[in-house]
Amino acid sequence: MDPIFHMLSSAPEPVAPFSHAVEKDGWVFVTGQMPTDPDDDSLPLPDGVEAQTRRVMDNLIIVLSEVGLGLEHVLSVRAFLTEFQRDYEVMNTTYASYFPGDRRPARTCVGVTGLARDALVEIDLIAKR
């Protein structure tokens, strides 16, 4: 089966040349989502890492939903923070509220020097159909 390259009208407009998700053999690789408004990406980003993490997670849910999946299908997550020491704890608390305590995906979280649109957080994930 050839890969499926998903470009989704309800998800936020990509900030670079990529698909929202790519699927192959039931594996779905969701591109890192930014804290942009899915209805108007020209709006300013939310203030603070908590609000940005919520927007990123909600954007990930939009992408997953459009391909017929949910957070229960997520197996692995990568999170990127521009202010790691300052924002790690708040991002973790916000992120954890989206997953039941007994079903949390594997995860990597790293500090980076910058993200598109000067975002504080970006998160990508891998899900299995």
Salt bridges, closest charged atoms under 4 A:
GLU23 OE1 - HIS6 NE2 2.96
GLU23 OE2 - ARG129 NE 2.72
GLU50 OE2 - ARG54 NH2 3.74
GLU72 OE2 - HIS73 ND1 3.62
ASP87 OD1 - ARG86 NE 2.81
ASP124 OD2 - ARG78 NH2 2.63
